Amino acid sequence: MGKEVFYIAVGRFTGEKVSLYFPKLKLVICYDEGHANPKIYHNLATYIVTYFDDVSEYLNKSDKRKLTSLIGFVKNLGHYFWQDLNGIYYLSKNSLLEKIDYFTVGPYEYLEFASVFPEIPANKILKLEETSEAEMFRFFLKKNSFCFRITDNFITNNYTENIRRVAWEKCSPELTKNLTDIKENQKIYPLIWVNLRNHNKSWISQVKGYANIVNKLREDYPNICIVFDGWIDCQNIFNKIINQLNPEIKVYNTLGCPLHESIVWGNYIDTYIAIVGSGLVITSWLNDKPGVAYANRGHLKQKNFWSKVKEKAIEPDFLDFDDVSNAGGGGWCDFQLDWQVIYQKMFNILASKK
């Protein structure tokens, strides 16, 4: 490196909280413990040394940095809608989009960014498929980028109406006609969304539990119809539930369908049973439906803020901590509960809609 010395400070500032790292001193000053992850800072120092020529060229460029907004780099459907797209929507409604040079879309693009914001020119949208952090670092250096992730934490009705419009336009005519027919069919009521989950944070007895809930509800609602939602890894769970349901109950299997189709289905349901997570985002934040939300004890804590971040939200009827028993440790553990608790909440919701 010769006699050149670089003093680099990496900062995070939110309100009164700031975190700074000085690689030369190997010193981290953190006032926000939630982001005091040494790996982040060690990786940065490693990349600076490993790709020193690229870093040097970047620092010595006289060209103005390219303001680059990052979207879709967090592997979480909820945060994509709640913060990523919502942040760009904030720029749009405040006529600030032209201030940004590039919008870089990462590998977690749950709904096509360009469709949600057609006013952004195609040459300003960069696609960065899943790659290593090192290659990502070099990519932005070579683009002369000043990167940031703009977010908004309050979801407005205008924003969700736009999301639903985009989702509807992406659906096939066959699906939209089928959904319209279902809504207009007086012989179907209620149409209930049932959210399945298999890979983690799942209800251990959901097969027997859901079958009991649906069969019990049919005693009062003979024209009940169920929309099963979830990832494709729930197919075996779906098959087992179907085998225990009254054969006269109409069901729709949407497991693994494109997200835009799930969003549109969510707009046609009457109520839902959903685990706190992706399914609940679709039914409550994006579609304003009443329903029951459940999860392990850790994720049930989200009931403290869930409805506060959405304009005129319909608050989900969350289970209480005492209704759930965790099966293991950690924030993503599976859990157990009594199906009759969910049934009673669903019965009360449907009774109030009469």
Buried (B, 14 or more C-beta within 10 A) or exposed (E): EEEEEEEEEBEBEEEEEEBBBBBEEEEBEBBBEEEBEEEBBBBBBBBBEEBEEBBBEBEEEEEEEBBBBBBBBBEBBBBBBBBBBBBBBBBBEEEEBEEBBBBBBBEBBBBEBBEBBEEBEEEBBBEBEEEEEEEBBBBBBEBBBEBEEBBBEEBBEEBBEBBBEBBBEBBEEEBBEBBEEBBEEEEBBBBBBBBBBBEEBBBEBBBEBBBBBBBBBBEEBEBBBBBBBBBEEBBEBBEBBBEEBEEEBBBBBBBEBBBBBBBBBBBBBBBBBBBBBBBBBBBBBBBBBBBBBBBBBBBBBBBEEBBEBBEEBBEBBBBEBEBBEBEEEEEBBBBBBBBEBBBBBBBEBBEEEE
